[in-house]
Amino acid sequence: MKHIDVKKLFANTAAYVGTDVTVCGWVRTARDSKSVAFIELNDGTCLRNLQLVFDREKFSDAQLGDVMVVGASLMVKGELIASERNGCEVNVRELTVFGSCPGDYPLQKKRHTLEFLRTIPHLRARTRYFESVFAVRDRLSFAIHNYFQSNGYKYVHAPIITASDCEGAGEMFRVTTHPWSTEHKSEEEYNAADFFGKRVGLSVSAQLEGEMAAMGLGKIYTFGPSFRAEHSNTTRHLSEFWHVEPEVAFAEIDDIIEIAEDFIKSIIRDVLENCPEEMDFFDQWVEKGLKDKLNHVLNSDFGRVTYTEAVEILQKSGKEFKYPVEWGCDLQTEHEKYLTDEYFKKPLFVVDYPKEIKSFYMKQNDDGKTVAATDLLVPGIGEIIGCSEREWDMDKLLDAMNARGMALESYREYLDTRKFGSVPHSGFGLGLDRIVMYLTGVQNIRDTLLFPRSVGSI
């Protein structure tokens, strides 16, 4: 059906005032009087509602009976007129009701708790809060693609079903066609009889495939879902999340750190420029001072500290942490937040982590104790990017894999990239959902995507 988006009416009001327009949407609010009735209509194209004005002499109670209720969907035709208060509004002449909305519609009130809205994910996109979240998520996704495309990267689609565990943590969801059965005598026999003839799972990361692609294409990025079967029921973890992973040939650790900082600043700038209404909403209602915080990031040089220096800072802080700090420990969120929020007061790269707490593929430093890896920590969230130079020396890579007891045959193709013309290369991983949290001030990662998946919840 021919109609015009509400966003276009507000963006080009002067061009439409005095003309007949057709708009569609859902009723957000409705109020009635003897002479006139008003409806605030929203069609999802922008945060602002369009006011509809009904002359009660032209519309009977019966005609407006299914319309003056929150949640009803409708189409109206009428003249767009200028409004000092609202910018513009429609004097309705024709009305069509698509779907009435009964009294048990759960979004009758203007404001609901986020806990309640998580119980109705199929409806929460109709709220101003989540309309704003998904608008930012949409623009952020575009900004990510735009950054890489503008800088000569090729977009690569990596497989979701894989036989290799990139992180080596064994937290993969299993993919199988087998129904429950006791007929197989061993796990090997069970796997051999399965669809792929071996044990496979959902990918935890596209990095390994990305490295292989970069060995021929130079600069690539992947952008898709990743899956982690870890029992982390926190406000920062999901079982299914969206993952951005660039991989750059002929890049060492300093090069990829420079790229990561430029990338983060670019996508923040894009969202601030292109989602002004949504960012105003978050700044007012979700995190006071959010825009100032983000602009501070844009105008700051990111800090850099070694892991060893970070441990010393934490130990001398005088703070009582829930998790004790000692060299060799994995930094916890409380440690990361102290470094970014209280000590450095800006985003921070922590580099040269102990090799024992990092993945097998990270380049080993000359000290024999650390690897050329860095995490980008940001105020309020903690880690937002995991980044490293990859180990491109075949012998050192094999030593790291053997030390972890990894099945080398499962990584034969990956090892070939070191056997045939290996080069220095680096990359990083960014969780889209976490950067949405950072940009919006949203405190629970489950509130950053349409249908969150987490342990015990599907």
Sine and cosine of phi, psi and omega as CSV:
sin_phi,cos_phi,sin_psi,cos_psi,sin_omega,cos_omega
0.00,0.00,0.61,-0.79,-0.02,-1.00
-0.98,0.20,0.84,-0.54,0.07,-1.00
-0.40,-0.91,0.14,-0.99,-0.04,-1.00
-0.87,-0.49,0.62,-0.79,0.02,-1.00
-0.93,0.36,0.62,-0.79,0.04,-1.00
-0.86,0.51,-0.60,0.80,0.00,-1.00
-0.84,0.54,-0.63,0.77,-0.01,-1.00
-0.92,0.38,-0.57,0.82,0.01,-1.00
-0.91,0.42,-0.66,0.75,0.01,-1.00
-0.96,0.29,-0.55,0.84,-0.04,-1.00
-0.97,0.25,-0.48,0.88,-0.06,-1.00
-0.75,-0.66,0.73,0.68,-0.11,-0.99
-0.82,0.57,-0.70,0.71,-0.07,-1.00
-0.86,0.51,-0.55,0.83,-0.03,-1.00
-0.96,0.28,-0.39,0.92,-0.09,-1.00
-0.96,-0.27,-0.32,0.95,-0.02,-1.00
-0.85,0.53,0.73,-0.68,0.00,-1.00
1.00,0.04,-0.01,1.00,0.03,-1.00
-0.94,-0.35,0.32,-0.95,0.09,-1.00
-0.99,0.16,0.72,-0.69,0.02,-1.00
-0.77,-0.63,0.43,-0.90,0.11,-0.99
-0.87,-0.50,0.82,-0.57,0.00,-1.00
-0.77,-0.64,0.47,-0.88,0.04,-1.00
-0.80,-0.60,0.39,-0.92,0.06,-1.00
0.23,-0.97,-0.24,-0.97,-0.01,-1.00
-0.90,-0.44,0.55,-0.83,0.00,-1.00
-0.97,0.25,0.84,-0.54,0.07,-1.00
-1.00,-0.09,-0.67,0.74,0.08,-1.00
-0.59,-0.81,0.39,-0.92,0.04,-1.00
-0.53,-0.85,0.67,-0.74,0.09,-1.00
-0.60,-0.80,0.55,-0.84,-0.15,-0.99
-0.78,-0.63,0.44,-0.90,0.12,-0.99
-0.53,-0.85,-0.03,-1.00,-0.06,-1.00
-0.91,0.41,-0.61,0.79,-0.12,-0.99
-0.97,-0.22,-0.42,0.91,-0.08,-1.00
-0.51,-0.86,0.49,-0.87,0.08,-1.00
-0.82,-0.57,0.55,-0.83,-0.03,-1.00
-0.82,-0.58,0.64,-0.77,0.09,-1.00
-0.75,-0.66,0.69,-0.72,0.16,-0.99
-0.99,-0.10,0.89,-0.46,-0.09,-1.00
-0.95,-0.32,0.67,-0.74,0.06,-1.00
-0.75,-0.67,0.73,-0.69,-0.01,-1.00
-0.92,-0.39,0.14,0.99,0.04,-1.00
1.00,0.07,-0.11,0.99,-0.04,-1.00
-0.99,0.12,-0.31,0.95,0.06,-1.00
-0.36,-0.93,0.21,-0.98,-0.03,-1.00
-0.95,0.32,-0.52,0.86,-0.10,-1.00
-0.95,0.33,0.63,-0.77,0.10,-0.99
-1.00,-0.01,0.53,-0.85,0.06,-1.00
-0.98,-0.18,0.81,-0.59,0.01,-1.00
-0.99,0.16,0.76,-0.65,0.09,-1.00
-0.96,-0.29,0.71,-0.71,-0.02,-1.00
-0.90,-0.43,0.82,-0.57,-0.01,-1.00
-0.92,-0.40,0.85,-0.53,0.10,-0.99
-0.97,0.24,0.88,-0.47,-0.09,-1.00
-0.93,0.38,-0.26,0.97,0.08,-1.00
-0.97,0.24,-0.34,0.94,-0.03,-1.00
-0.98,-0.19,-0.31,0.95,-0.03,-1.00
-0.80,-0.59,0.83,-0.56,-0.03,-1.00
-0.99,0.14,0.18,-0.98,0.07,-1.00
-0.86,0.51,-0.62,0.78,-0.01,-1.00
-0.90,0.44,-0.65,0.76,0.00,-1.00
-0.92,0.39,-0.56,0.83,-0.05,-1.00
-0.99,-0.11,0.01,1.00,-0.07,-1.00
-0.85,0.53,-0.67,0.75,-0.02,-1.00
-1.00,-0.03,0.02,1.00,-0.10,-1.00
-0.98,-0.20,-0.61,0.79,-0.10,-0.99
-0.99,0.13,0.71,0.71,0.03,-1.00
-0.70,-0.71,0.66,-0.75,0.01,-1.00
-0.89,0.45,0.73,-0.69,0.04,-1.00
0.98,-0.20,-0.31,0.95,0.01,-1.00
-0.91,0.41,0.52,-0.85,0.04,-1.00
-0.93,-0.36,0.61,-0.80,-0.10,-0.99
-0.38,-0.92,0.21,-0.98,0.12,-0.99
-0.79,-0.61,0.69,-0.73,0.04,-1.00
-0.76,-0.65,0.45,-0.89,0.13,-0.99
-0.82,-0.57,0.63,-0.78,0.01,-1.00
0.08,-1.00,-0.05,-1.00,-0.05,-1.00
-1.00,0.03,0.74,-0.67,0.10,-0.99
-0.99,0.13,0.81,-0.59,0.00,-1.00
-0.84,-0.54,0.45,-0.89,0.03,-1.00
-0.96,0.28,0.54,-0.84,0.00,-1.00
-0.66,-0.75,0.82,-0.58,0.00,-1.00
-0.90,0.44,-0.57,0.82,-0.04,-1.00
-0.99,0.11,-0.67,0.74,-0.13,-0.99
-0.96,-0.28,-0.08,1.00,-0.07,-1.00
1.00,0.02,-0.81,0.59,0.10,-1.00
-0.31,-0.95,0.33,-0.94,0.06,-1.00
-0.43,-0.90,0.20,-0.98,-0.07,-1.00
-0.91,-0.41,0.82,-0.57,0.20,-0.98
-0.99,0.11,0.96,-0.29,-0.18,-0.98
-0.97,0.24,0.71,-0.71,0.05,-1.00
-0.92,-0.40,-0.62,0.79,0.00,-1.00
-0.79,-0.61,0.56,-0.83,-0.07,-1.00
-0.69,-0.72,0.74,-0.68,0.13,-0.99
-0.77,-0.64,0.81,-0.59,0.05,-1.00
-1.00,-0.10,0.86,-0.51,0.05,-1.00
-0.99,0.11,-0.75,0.66,-0.05,-1.00
-0.57,-0.82,0.85,-0.52,0.08,-1.00
-0.97,0.25,0.19,-0.98,-0.06,-1.00
-0.69,-0.73,0.90,-0.45,-0.06,-1.00
-0.95,0.32,0.13,-0.99,-0.09,-1.00
-0.92,0.39,-0.28,0.96,-0.01,-1.00
-1.00,-0.01,0.21,0.98,0.10,-0.99
-0.85,0.53,0.85,-0.53,-0.18,-0.98
-0.97,0.26,-0.08,1.00,-0.03,-1.00
-0.94,-0.34,0.64,0.77,0.00,-1.00
-0.93,0.36,-0.63,0.78,-0.01,-1.00
-0.97,0.23,0.34,-0.94,0.00,-1.00
-0.96,0.29,-0.57,0.82,-0.06,-1.00
-0.77,-0.64,0.66,-0.76,0.03,-1.00
-0.73,-0.68,0.38,-0.92,0.06,-1.00
-0.95,0.31,0.47,-0.88,0.03,-1.00
-0.91,0.41,-0.54,0.84,0.04,-1.00
-0.87,0.49,-0.68,0.73,0.02,-1.00
-0.91,0.41,-0.68,0.73,-0.05,-1.00
-0.91,0.42,-0.45,0.89,0.05,-1.00
-0.92,0.39,-0.31,0.95,0.03,-1.00
-0.99,0.13,-0.20,0.98,0.01,-1.00
-0.75,-0.66,0.87,0.50,-0.06,-1.00
-0.87,0.49,-0.42,0.91,-0.02,-1.00
-0.95,0.30,-0.24,0.97,-0.02,-1.00
-0.90,-0.43,-0.29,0.96,-0.18,-0.98
-0.93,0.35,-0.29,0.96,0.07,-1.00
-0.91,0.42,-0.22,0.97,0.01,-1.00
-1.00,0.09,-0.04,1.00,0.01,-1.00
-1.00,-0.05,0.42,-0.91,0.00,-1.00
-0.87,0.49,-0.62,0.78,-0.02,-1.00
-0.87,0.50,-0.80,0.60,-0.08,-1.00
-0.98,0.18,-0.43,0.90,0.16,-0.99
-0.86,0.51,-0.63,0.78,0.02,-1.00
-0.94,0.34,-0.69,0.72,0.01,-1.00
-0.85,0.53,-0.75,0.67,-0.09,-1.00
-0.96,0.28,-0.43,0.90,0.11,-0.99
-0.92,0.38,-0.68,0.74,0.04,-1.00
-0.92,0.39,-0.67,0.75,0.01,-1.00
-0.88,0.48,-0.66,0.75,0.02,-1.00
-0.89,0.46,-0.76,0.65,-0.03,-1.00
-0.92,0.40,-0.61,0.79,0.03,-1.00
-0.88,0.47,-0.67,0.74,0.03,-1.00
-0.88,0.47,-0.67,0.74,0.05,-1.00
-0.89,0.46,-0.68,0.73,-0.03,-1.00
-0.89,0.46,-0.60,0.80,0.02,-1.00
-0.90,0.43,-0.77,0.64,0.04,-1.00
-0.86,0.51,-0.68,0.73,-0.05,-1.00
-0.89,0.46,-0.64,0.77,0.00,-1.00
-0.87,0.49,-0.78,0.63,-0.06,-1.00
-0.94,0.35,-0.66,0.76,0.00,-1.00
-0.90,0.44,-0.57,0.82,-0.02,-1.00
-0.97,0.25,-0.25,0.97,-0.05,-1.00
-0.92,-0.40,0.34,0.94,0.17,-0.99
0.99,0.11,0.29,0.96,0.05,-1.00
-1.00,0.04,0.51,-0.86,0.10,-0.99
-0.98,-0.20,0.70,-0.72,0.02,-1.00
-0.99,0.13,0.87,-0.50,-0.05,-1.00
-0.91,-0.42,0.71,-0.71,0.06,-1.00
-0.99,-0.12,0.94,-0.34,0.00,-1.00
-1.00,0.00,0.43,-0.90,-0.01,-1.00
-0.94,0.35,0.52,-0.85,0.08,-1.00
-1.00,0.00,-0.55,0.83,0.05,-1.00
-1.00,-0.03,0.80,-0.60,-0.08,-1.00
-0.54,-0.84,0.37,-0.93,0.05,-1.00
-0.98,-0.18,-0.08,1.00,-0.06,-1.00
-0.91,-0.41,0.64,-0.77,0.04,-1.00
-0.99,-0.11,0.98,-0.22,-0.10,-1.00
-0.84,0.54,-0.69,0.72,-0.07,-1.00
-1.00,0.08,-0.23,0.97,0.04,-1.00
0.94,0.34,0.29,0.96,-0.06,-1.00
-0.99,-0.12,-0.07,1.00,0.03,-1.00
0.94,0.35,0.41,0.91,-0.05,-1.00
-0.97,-0.26,0.68,0.73,-0.02,-1.00
-0.99,-0.11,0.60,-0.80,0.17,-0.98
-0.97,0.25,0.71,-0.71,-0.02,-1.00
-0.99,0.11,0.63,-0.77,0.08,-1.00
-0.93,-0.36,0.84,-0.55,-0.04,-1.00
-0.49,-0.87,0.42,-0.91,0.13,-0.99
-0.96,-0.28,-0.01,1.00,-0.05,-1.00
-0.96,0.28,0.76,-0.65,0.24,-0.97
-0.97,0.25,0.19,-0.98,0.04,-1.00
-0.88,0.47,0.70,-0.71,-0.04,-1.00
-0.31,-0.95,0.44,-0.90,0.07,-1.00
-0.91,-0.41,0.23,0.97,-0.11,-0.99
-0.97,0.26,-0.40,0.92,-0.04,-1.00
-0.99,0.11,0.66,-0.75,-0.12,-0.99
-1.00,0.08,-0.30,0.95,-0.02,-1.00
-0.46,-0.89,0.25,-0.97,0.04,-1.00
-0.91,0.42,-0.61,0.79,0.02,-1.00
-0.87,0.49,-0.68,0.73,0.02,-1.00
-0.92,0.40,-0.63,0.77,0.03,-1.00
-0.87,0.49,-0.74,0.68,-0.02,-1.00
-0.92,0.40,-0.64,0.77,-0.03,-1.00
-0.89,0.45,-0.50,0.87,-0.03,-1.00
-1.00,0.04,-0.06,1.00,-0.03,-1.00
-0.98,0.18,0.06,-1.00,-0.16,-0.99
-0.82,0.57,-0.72,0.70,-0.04,-1.00
-1.00,-0.09,-0.05,1.00,0.00,-1.00
0.98,0.18,0.14,0.99,0.04,-1.00
-0.37,-0.93,0.15,-0.99,0.02,-1.00
-0.97,0.26,0.80,-0.60,0.01,-1.00
-0.71,-0.70,0.27,-0.96,-0.01,-1.00
-0.49,-0.87,-0.04,-1.00,0.07,-1.00
-0.99,0.12,0.65,-0.76,-0.12,-0.99
-0.90,0.44,0.69,-0.72,0.12,-0.99
-1.00,0.00,-0.26,0.96,-0.01,-1.00
-0.16,-0.99,0.54,-0.84,0.05,-1.00
-1.00,-0.06,0.21,0.98,-0.14,-0.99
-0.87,0.49,-0.73,0.68,-0.07,-1.00
-0.88,0.48,-0.69,0.72,0.06,-1.00
-0.91,0.41,-0.58,0.81,0.03,-1.00
-0.90,0.44,-0.64,0.77,0.05,-1.00
-0.88,0.48,-0.69,0.72,0.00,-1.00
-0.88,0.48,-0.65,0.76,0.00,-1.00
-0.92,0.38,-0.64,0.77,-0.02,-1.00
-0.91,0.42,-0.43,0.90,0.01,-1.00
-0.93,0.36,-0.16,0.99,0.07,-1.00
-0.82,-0.57,-0.44,0.90,-0.09,-1.00
-0.96,-0.28,-0.13,0.99,0.09,-1.00
1.00,0.07,-0.95,0.31,-0.01,-1.00
-0.78,-0.63,0.86,-0.50,-0.02,-1.00
-0.71,-0.71,0.24,-0.97,0.19,-0.98
-0.55,-0.83,0.50,-0.86,0.13,-0.99
-0.90,-0.44,0.45,-0.89,-0.03,-1.00
-0.48,-0.88,0.98,-0.22,-0.04,-1.00
-0.16,-0.99,-0.11,-0.99,-0.04,-1.00
-0.98,0.22,0.57,-0.82,0.16,-0.99
-0.80,-0.60,0.35,-0.94,-0.15,-0.99
-0.71,-0.70,0.75,-0.66,0.03,-1.00
-0.76,-0.66,0.85,-0.53,-0.01,-1.00
-1.00,-0.06,0.74,0.67,0.02,-1.00
-0.99,-0.14,0.58,-0.81,-0.05,-1.00
-1.00,0.04,0.89,0.45,0.01,-1.00
-0.93,-0.35,1.00,-0.02,-0.05,-1.00
-1.00,-0.02,0.92,0.40,-0.05,-1.00
-0.88,-0.47,0.05,-1.00,0.01,-1.00
-0.98,0.19,-0.02,1.00,-0.06,-1.00
-0.87,-0.49,0.04,1.00,-0.08,-1.00
-0.85,-0.53,0.61,-0.79,0.10,-0.99
-0.76,-0.65,0.42,-0.91,0.09,-1.00
-1.00,0.09,-0.40,0.92,0.08,-1.00
-0.74,-0.67,0.86,-0.52,-0.04,-1.00
-0.63,-0.78,0.26,-0.97,-0.02,-1.00
-0.99,-0.17,0.72,-0.69,-0.29,-0.96
-0.81,-0.59,0.80,-0.61,0.09,-1.00
-0.95,-0.31,0.84,-0.55,-0.10,-0.99
-0.66,-0.75,0.99,-0.11,0.12,-0.99
-0.99,0.12,0.43,-0.90,0.06,-1.00
-0.65,-0.76,0.76,-0.65,-0.15,-0.99
-0.79,-0.61,0.88,-0.48,0.08,-1.00
-0.96,0.29,0.51,-0.86,0.02,-1.00
0.88,0.47,0.57,0.82,0.04,-1.00
-0.80,-0.59,0.77,-0.64,0.07,-1.00
-0.99,-0.15,-0.05,-1.00,-0.15,-0.99
-0.87,0.50,-0.65,0.76,0.00,-1.00
-0.91,0.42,-0.57,0.82,0.01,-1.00
-0.91,0.42,-0.71,0.71,-0.08,-1.00
-0.95,0.30,-0.49,0.87,0.09,-1.00
-0.90,0.43,-0.68,0.73,0.03,-1.00
-0.89,0.46,-0.66,0.75,0.03,-1.00
-0.90,0.44,-0.69,0.72,-0.05,-1.00
-0.88,0.47,-0.67,0.74,0.01,-1.00
-0.91,0.41,-0.70,0.71,0.01,-1.00
-0.89,0.46,-0.64,0.77,0.01,-1.00
-0.89,0.45,-0.76,0.65,-0.03,-1.00
-0.88,0.48,-0.70,0.71,0.00,-1.00
-0.91,0.42,-0.61,0.79,-0.02,-1.00
-0.90,0.44,-0.71,0.70,-0.07,-1.00
-0.96,0.26,-0.52,0.86,0.09,-1.00
-0.91,0.42,-0.72,0.70,0.00,-1.00
-0.86,0.50,-0.67,0.74,-0.01,-1.00
-0.87,0.48,-0.71,0.70,-0.03,-1.00
-0.92,0.39,-0.67,0.74,0.02,-1.00
-0.88,0.48,-0.62,0.79,-0.04,-1.00
-0.97,0.23,-0.54,0.84,-0.16,-0.99
-0.96,-0.29,-0.11,0.99,0.06,-1.00
-0.80,-0.59,0.81,0.58,-0.09,-1.00
-0.89,0.45,-0.66,0.75,-0.02,-1.00
-0.92,0.39,-0.69,0.73,-0.01,-1.00
-0.90,0.43,-0.67,0.75,-0.02,-1.00
-0.94,0.35,-0.54,0.84,0.12,-0.99
-0.90,0.44,-0.65,0.76,0.02,-1.00
-0.88,0.48,-0.75,0.67,-0.01,-1.00
-0.91,0.41,-0.62,0.78,0.00,-1.00
-0.91,0.42,-0.56,0.83,-0.03,-1.00
-1.00,0.10,-0.66,0.75,-0.20,-0.98
-0.94,-0.33,-0.32,0.95,-0.11,-0.99
-0.92,-0.38,-0.78,0.62,0.00,-1.00
-0.64,-0.77,0.96,-0.27,0.03,-1.00
-0.88,0.47,0.73,-0.68,0.00,-1.00
0.99,0.13,0.21,0.98,-0.04,-1.00
-0.87,0.50,-0.73,0.68,-0.05,-1.00
-0.91,0.40,-0.60,0.80,0.07,-1.00
-0.89,0.45,-0.65,0.76,0.02,-1.00
-0.88,0.48,-0.71,0.70,-0.04,-1.00
-0.94,0.35,-0.62,0.78,0.05,-1.00
-0.92,0.39,-0.54,0.84,0.09,-1.00
-0.89,0.46,-0.64,0.77,0.06,-1.00
-0.88,0.48,-0.71,0.70,-0.03,-1.00
-0.89,0.46,-0.51,0.86,-0.08,-1.00
-0.99,-0.16,0.15,0.99,-0.03,-1.00
-0.92,-0.38,0.55,-0.83,0.24,-0.97
-0.99,0.12,0.80,-0.60,-0.03,-1.00
-0.89,0.45,0.60,-0.80,0.02,-1.00
-0.97,0.25,0.23,-0.97,0.04,-1.00
-0.53,-0.85,0.76,-0.65,-0.02,-1.00
-0.54,-0.84,0.56,-0.83,0.07,-1.00
-0.97,0.25,0.38,-0.93,0.06,-1.00
-0.83,0.55,-0.68,0.73,-0.01,-1.00
-0.87,0.49,-0.69,0.72,0.05,-1.00
-0.90,0.43,-0.63,0.78,0.01,-1.00
-0.89,0.46,-0.67,0.74,0.03,-1.00
-0.88,0.47,-0.67,0.74,0.01,-1.00
-0.90,0.44,-0.65,0.76,0.04,-1.00
-0.88,0.48,-0.70,0.71,-0.02,-1.00
-0.91,0.41,-0.65,0.76,-0.02,-1.00
-0.93,0.38,-0.50,0.86,-0.02,-1.00
-1.00,-0.05,0.03,1.00,-0.11,-0.99
-0.94,0.33,-0.41,0.91,-0.10,-1.00
0.98,0.18,0.02,1.00,0.00,-1.00
-0.99,0.14,0.54,-0.84,0.09,-1.00
-0.98,-0.17,0.98,-0.22,-0.03,-1.00
-1.00,0.01,0.52,-0.86,0.06,-1.00
-0.89,0.45,-0.63,0.78,0.02,-1.00
-0.96,-0.29,0.88,-0.48,-0.02,-1.00
-0.86,0.51,0.52,-0.86,-0.03,-1.00
-0.96,-0.29,0.83,-0.56,0.13,-0.99
-0.51,-0.86,0.41,-0.91,-0.03,-1.00
-0.87,0.49,0.77,-0.64,-0.02,-1.00
0.96,-0.27,-0.22,0.98,0.03,-1.00
-0.99,0.15,0.43,-0.90,0.11,-0.99
-0.99,0.12,0.82,-0.58,-0.03,-1.00
-0.89,0.46,0.73,-0.68,0.00,-1.00
-1.00,-0.06,0.19,-0.98,-0.02,-1.00
-0.84,0.55,-0.64,0.76,-0.01,-1.00
-0.90,0.44,-0.57,0.82,0.04,-1.00
-0.94,0.34,-0.69,0.72,-0.02,-1.00
-0.89,0.46,-0.68,0.74,-0.03,-1.00
-0.92,0.39,-0.57,0.82,0.05,-1.00
-0.89,0.45,-0.70,0.71,-0.03,-1.00
-0.89,0.46,-0.68,0.73,-0.08,-1.00
-1.00,0.06,-0.66,0.75,-0.13,-0.99
-0.99,0.11,-0.56,0.83,-0.13,-0.99
-0.93,-0.37,-0.64,0.77,-0.11,-0.99
-1.00,0.02,-0.86,0.51,-0.04,-1.00
-1.00,0.01,-0.48,0.88,0.02,-1.00
0.84,0.53,0.64,0.77,0.06,-1.00
-0.16,-0.99,0.21,-0.98,0.06,-1.00
-0.85,0.52,0.50,-0.86,-0.18,-0.98
-0.57,-0.82,0.75,-0.66,0.16,-0.99
-1.00,-0.06,0.85,-0.53,0.14,-0.99
-0.98,-0.20,0.84,-0.53,-0.13,-0.99
-0.88,-0.48,0.29,-0.96,0.11,-0.99
0.88,0.47,0.91,0.42,0.03,-1.00
-0.98,0.18,0.40,-0.92,0.11,-0.99
-0.86,0.52,0.69,-0.73,-0.08,-1.00
-0.91,0.42,-0.44,0.90,-0.04,-1.00
-0.93,0.37,-0.40,0.92,-0.06,-1.00
-0.97,-0.23,0.10,0.99,0.01,-1.00
-0.88,-0.48,0.17,-0.99,-0.14,-0.99
-0.96,0.28,0.33,-0.94,-0.10,-0.99
-0.89,0.46,-0.45,0.89,-0.16,-0.99
-1.00,0.08,-0.01,1.00,-0.10,-0.99
-1.00,0.10,0.63,-0.77,-0.09,-1.00
-0.89,0.45,0.76,-0.65,0.00,-1.00
-0.99,0.16,0.77,-0.64,0.04,-1.00
-0.97,0.22,0.27,-0.96,-0.07,-1.00
-0.91,0.41,-0.34,0.94,-0.03,-1.00
-0.96,0.28,-0.18,0.98,0.02,-1.00
0.97,0.24,-0.05,1.00,-0.04,-1.00
-0.92,-0.40,-0.45,0.89,-0.12,-0.99
-0.84,-0.55,0.21,-0.98,0.03,-1.00
-0.82,-0.57,0.39,-0.92,-0.02,-1.00
-0.98,0.18,0.94,0.34,-0.03,-1.00
-0.81,-0.58,0.49,-0.87,0.06,-1.00
-0.58,-0.81,0.54,-0.84,0.18,-0.98
-0.92,-0.39,0.70,-0.71,0.13,-0.99
-1.00,-0.02,0.89,-0.46,0.01,-1.00
-0.97,-0.23,0.68,-0.73,0.01,-1.00
-0.83,-0.56,0.53,-0.85,-0.01,-1.00
-0.83,0.55,0.68,-0.73,0.09,-1.00
1.00,0.02,-0.38,0.93,-0.08,-1.00
-0.87,-0.49,-0.70,0.72,-0.14,-0.99
0.99,-0.17,-0.65,-0.76,-0.07,-1.00
-0.89,0.45,0.73,-0.68,0.04,-1.00
-0.79,-0.61,-0.38,0.93,0.07,-1.00
-0.70,-0.71,0.71,-0.71,0.18,-0.98
-0.95,-0.31,0.77,-0.64,-0.24,-0.97
-0.60,-0.80,0.56,-0.83,0.08,-1.00
-0.29,-0.96,0.39,-0.92,0.30,-0.95
-0.99,0.16,0.65,-0.76,-0.04,-1.00
-1.00,0.03,0.55,-0.84,0.05,-1.00
-0.94,0.33,0.91,-0.42,-0.06,-1.00
-0.95,-0.30,0.02,1.00,0.10,-0.99
-1.00,0.05,0.87,-0.49,-0.10,-1.00
-0.84,0.54,-0.72,0.70,-0.06,-1.00
-0.91,0.42,-0.68,0.73,0.01,-1.00
-0.92,0.40,-0.60,0.80,0.03,-1.00
-0.91,0.42,-0.70,0.72,0.03,-1.00
-0.88,0.47,-0.65,0.76,0.02,-1.00
-0.87,0.50,-0.69,0.72,-0.01,-1.00
-0.91,0.42,-0.63,0.78,-0.01,-1.00
-0.95,0.33,-0.66,0.75,0.02,-1.00
-0.91,0.41,-0.59,0.80,0.01,-1.00
-0.89,0.45,-0.43,0.90,0.01,-1.00
-0.99,-0.11,0.02,1.00,0.02,-1.00
0.93,0.37,0.52,0.85,-0.04,-1.00
-0.98,0.19,0.53,-0.84,0.02,-1.00
-0.98,0.18,0.98,-0.21,-0.12,-0.99
-0.88,0.48,-0.54,0.84,-0.03,-1.00
-0.87,0.49,-0.52,0.85,0.00,-1.00
-0.95,0.33,-0.25,0.97,-0.05,-1.00
-0.89,-0.47,0.40,0.92,-0.08,-1.00
-0.85,0.52,-0.73,0.68,-0.02,-1.00
-0.90,0.43,-0.62,0.78,0.03,-1.00
-0.90,0.45,-0.68,0.73,0.00,-1.00
-0.92,0.40,-0.46,0.89,0.04,-1.00
-0.88,0.48,-0.48,0.88,0.01,-1.00
-0.93,0.38,-0.38,0.93,0.08,-1.00
-1.00,0.01,-0.43,0.90,-0.01,-1.00
-0.98,0.21,-0.61,0.79,-0.11,-0.99
-0.93,-0.36,1.00,-0.04,0.11,-0.99
0.93,0.36,0.74,0.67,-0.01,-1.00
-0.90,0.44,0.53,-0.85,0.03,-1.00
-0.64,-0.77,0.38,-0.92,0.15,-0.99
-0.88,0.48,0.69,-0.73,0.04,-1.00
-0.39,-0.92,0.40,-0.92,-0.10,-1.00
-0.57,-0.82,0.27,-0.96,0.03,-1.00
-0.24,-0.97,0.08,-1.00,0.07,-1.00
-0.55,-0.83,0.25,-0.97,0.07,-1.00
-0.83,-0.56,0.73,-0.68,0.05,-1.00
-0.84,-0.55,0.81,-0.59,0.12,-0.99
-0.99,0.16,0.90,-0.43,-0.03,-1.00
-0.84,0.55,-0.66,0.75,-0.08,-1.00
-0.90,0.44,-0.58,0.81,0.01,-1.00
-0.96,0.29,-0.59,0.80,0.03,-1.00
-0.95,0.32,-0.48,0.88,0.13,-0.99
-0.89,0.45,-0.68,0.73,0.06,-1.00
-0.84,0.55,-0.72,0.69,-0.06,-1.00
-0.90,0.43,-0.65,0.76,-0.06,-1.00
-0.97,0.24,-0.39,0.92,-0.09,-1.00
-0.95,-0.33,-0.30,0.95,-0.10,-0.99
0.99,0.12,0.03,1.00,0.04,-1.00
-0.87,0.49,0.72,-0.70,-0.13,-0.99
-1.00,-0.07,-0.30,0.95,-0.03,-1.00
-0.85,-0.52,0.82,-0.57,-0.06,-1.00
-0.88,0.47,-0.38,0.93,0.04,-1.00
-0.92,0.38,-0.24,0.97,-0.01,-1.00
-0.99,-0.14,0.27,0.96,-0.02,-1.00
-0.95,-0.30,-0.13,0.99,-0.01,-1.00
-0.63,-0.77,0.27,-0.96,-0.20,-0.98
-0.90,0.44,-0.81,0.58,-0.03,-1.00
-0.80,-0.59,1.00,-0.01,-0.05,-1.00
-0.93,0.36,0.59,-0.81,0.07,-1.00
-0.88,-0.47,0.84,-0.55,0.02,-1.00
-0.55,-0.83,0.18,-0.98,-0.08,-1.00
-0.82,0.57,0.78,-0.62,0.02,-1.00
0.98,0.22,0.08,1.00,-0.06,-1.00
-0.66,-0.75,0.85,-0.53,0.01,-1.00
-0.67,-0.74,0.00,0.00,0.00,0.00
